[in-house]
Amino acid sequence: MSKTYKAIIKDGRIYWEDEQPSANHSINVRITVLSETPAQVKETDMADPLEKLAQKRAFSSVSDPVQWQKDLRRDRSILS
């Protein structure tokens, strides 16, 4: 039986993202390289849209960010 685990390979090493296989011995693996992985996302991919939001002052009407977030997440409890 096979199971899928999320991981990133960087500099020839495997870094597990969440759960990892529990093995005290060698295990056989097959690694599939996905077309888009977090390691391939450039910082500018996120920075440009955030800069545009800041220039437009998209959230300037939000006077209390904590209350705004609680209102958005009403259906889920927020632990403090």
N, C-alpha and C positions, 0 to 999 in steps of 0.2 A: 504494500500500500504506500502511495506517495502522499506527501503533504507539502504545501507551499509555505515558505517563510520569506518575509521581506528582508532584504539586505542591500547594502551598497558595497561594491568592490572599488577600493581606492588603493593605488600603489601596490596592487597584487594581494591585498588583504581583504577579508570579508568582515564588514561591520553590520551586525544584526540590528534591525530597526526596532522590532518588538520582541516577539517570542523567538527563541532559537532552539534548534534541535538539541535534545539532551542525549549525549552520547559520550561514553567513557572510552570509546574505541573508534576506530576508523569507520566512516560510513561512505557509501557511494552516493554521489550527487550528480545532478545534471543542472547546469546553470543556463538560464535563458536570459539573454540581454534584451531588455525592453527598449522600445524606440525612444522613450523619453523618461529619463530618470532624474531625481533631484540633483545629482552631481552635474547634469548638463544645463541646468537653469542658471542663467547669468544674473548677477545682481541687478543689472540695468533692466532686466525683464520686469522686475517689480518696482524699481525706483522711478521709472518714467511715469507710469500711471499714478503713483502716489504723489509725484511732483505736480501733475496736472490737477489732481484733486485739491492739493494745497493752494495752487494758484487760483482755482475757482472758489475757494473757501466753501467747499461742498458741505462741511459739517459746522459752519459758523452758527447755525441756528440751534445747535445742541448746547444748552447752557449747563446741563448736569450730565456728563458722560456716563456716570455710574447708573443714574436713574434711567437714562435712555437705553442702556444695555439691559437693565432689568426688565424694562417694558418689552424689549424685543424677545426676551427669553422667558416670558411669563409662563409658558407651558412647561418649563424645566426649573427645578429648584437650583438656586445658586448658593453654594456653600461659602461661608465667610471664614 
